[in-house]
Amino acid sequence: MSQHNELSNELSQHSTQASITTRTVRAALESDHQHGSVIPPLYLSTNFTFAGFDDKREYDYTRSGNPSRDALAQALAELEQGYSATVVSSGMAAVTLVCQLLQADDLLVIPHDCYGGSYRLFTHLAQRGAFRLQVVDFSRDDLIDEVMAQEPSWLWLETPSNPLLRITDIAAWCNAAHQNHCQVCVDNTFLSPTGQQPIALGADLVVHSTTKYLNGHSDVVGGVVIAAQHDLGQQLDWWANCLGLTGSPFDAWLTLRGLRTLDVRVQQQVQNSVEIAQFLAQHPAVKQVHYPGLQQHPQHALAKHQQQHFGAIISFELEPDWIPCVLSALQHFSLAESLGGVESLIAHPATMTHAAMAPAARQRAGICDGLLRLSIGIEHSQDLIADLQRAFSQAAHQFLAAAQNQRQSTDSKPNKAQREVA
Ligand SMILES: Cc1ncc(COP(=O)(O)O)c(C=O)c1O
């Protein structure tokens, strides 16, 4: 063994014992044995030469395999404690990939409040007969026996859920599933492996939209499926190549760059979120706040037990009439879909992220028209709080003025929240 290999062996042994902060920073560093570049090289090449007749090297064609994509895959498999990872071109490509594992008579059970795009894909594929589908509220453990009696093949969990931050007990559902020959896939996009490792809790597959926290800079769309076992990983790799779902090498390289700061980014985002959730919870204009870090969240104890942090997504409810005014008044929150970047975003789920859900399904899931979702970034928390405060005051003034005008004609009075905020 060369001195270099001994050293990298020592480093990799060290890195498997190290904290997630260190492991994300050091993922795939010093992997270039040709020139010793610190950062892994980027292989944009679509194809690789054969060494000779009938003598294929490790890589032949980038859709099937690429060293830059594999570097990201190895890093993500290791962070999620999985056997292997299949890196694909978007989070939805990852969801599509998992759907290939189901047969027409298989039953897939999904959450009633999962990401709208996943919900749309599942329902449309089920309508075409790709599999059977059942929708449940996974935050209700009392439904476990009832769900298992239907003999499902796969459970799809998303916890915390989008956009209402409900928590599913991953270990409880995985235990029940495995006793009933059922497998479990967890969408871990909202927390990233810094906040939760579903495979350690029993999941068979983990999905991420790497577009979100893993890349963290809102400049790459990507996805990954991490498999707990070799067999599932091989099937996923086969389907990803067959369907052409694999991600581009440049996107993988950028995502690996983003991954290096994952832990410090998320720490700041979570700290900001706790402060903002507390501010929202005591504000008279806010009817309800959904954030697992608040003690009043119905599953605060489960979140504390299952997660390493409470995440950086908060949703809250206002009077629906206030929404346009609040959204236009905010200066430090961009009105945009997506989440998980260093910049703070605000979204109106009913007309944006969850517009693909039928209004009745949205209502069943509790996604009302007054609901707003925040993706908290790494800006200064006091700037973000002042921005929200200002936007609520503007909305209150606007409605107070409107109410006064109306009162002059009908003698109606502003409500308590409008008076207090103004
Ligand atoms: C939880 C979750 N899963 C999957 C996706 C789909 O990811 P992508 O937009 O990268 O296709 C999203 C997108 O917002 C998401 O929030």
The ligand as an SDF file (V2000), in Angstrom:
LIG
                    3D

 16 16  0  0  0  0  0  0  0  0999 V2000
  -40.5740   17.6540    0.2690 C   0  0  0  0  0  0  0  0  0  0  0  0
  -40.3140   17.7620   -1.1930 C   0  0  0  0  0  0  0  0  0  0  0  0
  -40.0690   16.6550   -1.9080 N   0  0  0  0  0  0  0  0  0  0  0  0
  -39.8300   16.6940   -3.2430 C   0  0  0  0  0  0  0  0  0  0  0  0
  -39.8300   17.9030   -3.9230 C   0  0  0  0  0  0  0  0  0  0  0  0
  -39.5790   17.9320   -5.4130 C   0  0  0  0  0  0  0  0  0  0  0  0
  -38.2870   18.4110   -5.6520 O   0  0  0  0  0  0  0  0  0  0  0  0
  -37.7980   19.1210   -7.0010 P   0  0  0  0  0  0  0  0  0  0  0  0
  -38.4820   20.4510   -7.0640 O   0  0  0  0  0  0  0  0  0  0  0  0
  -36.3300   19.2000   -6.8550 O   0  0  0  0  0  0  0  0  0  0  0  0
  -38.2290   18.2730   -8.1480 O   0  0  0  0  0  0  0  0  0  0  0  0
  -40.0740   19.0850   -3.2180 C   0  0  0  0  0  0  0  0  0  0  0  0
  -40.0810   20.3720   -3.9160 C   0  0  0  0  0  0  0  0  0  0  0  0
  -40.4110   21.4010   -3.3660 O   0  0  0  0  0  0  0  0  0  0  0  0
  -40.3240   19.0080   -1.8190 C   0  0  0  0  0  0  0  0  0  0  0  0
  -40.5810   20.1110   -1.0890 O   0  0  0  0  0  0  0  0  0  0  0  0
  1  2  1  0
  2  3  1  0
  2 15  2  0
  3  4  2  0
  4  5  1  0
  5  6  1  0
  5 12  2  0
  6  7  1  0
  7  8  1  0
  8  9  2  0
  8 10  1  0
  8 11  1  0
 12 13  1  0
 12 15  1  0
 13 14  2  0
 15 16  1  0
M  END
$$$$
